[in-house]
């Protein structure tokens, strides 16, 4: 399969949206990628049913990030906040897409996050997940920290997991485009269990890259915990993964949502 044939597969890019502030830098990068590949962006905002159920419990509380004050978590207020949040991320998506000159759609879904996202992305070629909320600075008191964090993250490498499979080869092509377009360095994680196979897998990756500069690291396997640990160790700005059936499972999507150290692109 030629490079052009692989790239023709990328026609729809889905982005799981959650926060205008944290999603904005990723949206700019993805919009540029979509423009280069003549792809459409589909924004998906999931109203997580687990959170909504929590708000119905009598002991549920919310804590202000600004003052640390507590108050009851009320269903009506949570519904209002979700509507405001959805409108904000839709505006951010529209702004990024229109600047890049790409078409876009937006939908709001309600249910378990992983299940709803997978249902919404059945016919897309690439799915984008944002970093875990625990990885991001929040609150007005941390505005300067957040700006500094975003500035530093914009220079962090594109990290791709390559194991020699067709899925990882497709992901590698996308990773190269991202690195070029965002002026980031490229790091290739060679997911190889046996040390004696490293050079052969590295040679295949280098052949795909065609002389593109990259830093190569070996990780002992492609298990998710190995990948996430390595991504943190490399201070990844964007993580790119070939998305086989095992990765596109609700429990894996849930784990990614909770533990991702950076934005991730799942390439089918």
N, C-alpha and C positions, 0 to 999 in steps of 0.2 A: 504494500500500500504506500503510495507516494505521500509526501507532506501535504500537497494540495488536497488529495482525497481525504486525509485525516481532518484537515481544517474545515472541509465542507460539512462535516458532521456538526460543527458548532453553529447552530442556528438560533437556539433559544438558551438564554442564561437566566436562571432563577436566583434571586437574592432573598435570603431570609432576613427581614428587617425587624429591628427591635428598638433602636434609639437613634434619633436624629444626630446627636453629637458623635456617638461612637461609629455610626454607619457612614458618615459623610466621607471620610478619607477613602474607605473601601469603595464606595459608590463611584467616586471620581475615577479610580483605577479601573473598575469593571466597565464603566461607561466607555472609557478609552479603548479597552479591549474589544468591547462589542462593536464600536465604530470600525476598528481595524478588520473585524471579521464579518461585518455586515449582519450582526446578530441582533435579536430583540431581547430586551430585558424584561423579565417578569418579577415584580416585587411581591413578596408574600409576607403578610403580617398575621401572626397567629395569636389569637386571644387564648392563652393557655387555660384550659378548663380546670387544671389542678389549682391554679392560683385563684380562680373564681370560686371554686369549692371552699378553699381555705377562708375566703372572706365571709362565708356563711357561718363559720364556726364562732361561737360566742367569745372564745378566748383569743381570737385573731387580733393582732396588733400591728401597726405600722410605725416605723421609726424614722424621724426626719433626719436626712443626711446632713442638714445644715445645723440643727440644734440638738440632735439626739433625743428630742422629746418624743414620747410615745402617745398614741391615741388609738382608739378602736379602728380596725380595718373594716369599713362598711362596703357592702356590695355595690350600692348606688354610686359611691365615690370612686370605687375601683372601675366600674363600667365607664364613668366619665373620663377618668384618667386614660383608659385604654383607647377611647375614641379620640382624645386629644393627641395621644401618642401616634395612633395610626395616621391621623391627618398630617402630623409633622413629618413622619417618614415618607409619606406619599409626596409631599412637597419637595423633600430632599431628593427623592428618586426622580421626580419630574425635572427638577433643576439640573441635575447631573446628566440625565439622558438628553435633554434638549440642548445643553451646551455641546455635547458630543455628537448631536445630530442623529440619534438612534431612536427607534420606536420603543415604547414601553407600555406595560399594563400593570395593574395593581389589584390585589385582592386581599380581603380580610376573611380569615377562617377562624372557626372556634372548635376547640377540642384538644386532645393531647398533642403537644408540640410536634413530636417526632412523627406521629401518624399523619397529622395534617400536612406537614411539610412534604412527606413522601408522596402523599396523594396528589398534592399540588404540583409535583415535579416529575410525574411519571413520563412526560413526553419532552423533557428538557435535556440538553446535552451537558450542561455544566451547572452545578449548584454551589452557591456561595453561602457559607455560614460565618457569622461574626465571632469575635473572641468572646470567651466566657466573661460574664459580668464581673466575676471576681478578679479578672485580670486588668480591669480598667479603673482609673481614678474617677471618682464621682463627686458631685456636690459643688456648690458655689465656692466653698472654702478652698477647693482644690482646682480652681479654674486655671491658675498658672501651671500647676502640676500637670493638668490634663493637656494643655497646649504643648508643654515641653515633651510630654509622653508621645503625643501624636507626631510632633516634629521628629523625634528620635526614631519612632516606629516607621516613619516614611523612608528612612535610610536603611532599615534593617533588611536582611536578604530575603529573596524568594527562595524557599526551601522546597525541594521536590524529592519524593520518595521513589526510587527506581529499583526494581527487582528483576528487570529483564522481560517482564510480561508486556503484552500488547497494551493493556490498560495503563501501565506506568509509562510506556512510550508515548501514548497520546497525552498523558499528563505532562511529560517532559517538554513536548512541543509548546504547550500552553505556558509552562513555566518560563521558557525562553522568551516568549513574547512579553510576558509580564515584566521580566527583568529588564528587557530592552526599553519597553515603554515607560517604565517608572524609574529608570536609571538606578536600579538596585543591583547589588551583586547576586550571583546565583550559587546556591549550595545544593549539591546532589548527595542525598543520603542513599548509600548503596545498601539495600536490605538483603544481606547475604549471610546465611548461617555458617557456611564453611569458609574459612580464611582463604583456602586455595582457589576459591571461585571468584574472589574479589576482582582480580585483574581482568578476567574475561567479562564480567558484568560491567566493569568500568569502561572497558574498550567499546562495548556496545553503546553505552551512554555517550561516550565521546564521539562515536560515529554518528549518532543522531544529532548531536550538537554541532557537528561540522566546524570545529575550531572555536566555538563560542567559549569564552573563559568561564571557568567554574571551579569551585572548591569541592573536593570530594571527601566524604566521610563514610565510614562503614558503621552500620548498626546491625545488631545480631539477628534481626528479623523484622517482619512487617506487622507484628502484633501492635495493636493500637497504643498500648502503654509504652512500648519501645519508641514508637514514632513521636508521641507527645513529649516524652522525656528528651528526645534528641532535638525536637523543635525548640523547646525551652532552652536547651544548652546552646543552640545556635542563635538565640535571640531572633527567631524568625519573625519577619514582618508579614509574610504571606506563606501559608503552607499549601502545597498542591499535591493532591492524591488521586491516583487512578481509582475510580469507583466501581469495583466489582460488586457482585451480589452481597458478599459478606459485609461490605462497608455500608450498603444501603439497607440496613436493617434498623428497626425502631430503637432497639437497645443501644446500637452503636451511635446513631444520630443523637440520642439522649446523652450519651457519654461525651460526645464531641461538644455538644452545647454547654455542658457543665465544666469541661476541662480544657477547651482549646486555649492556647496561649496567644493566639493571633487569629486573623481571618483565615479561613480554609476554603479552597476550591476543590470540589469533588467532580472529577472529569469522567464522564461515562465513556 
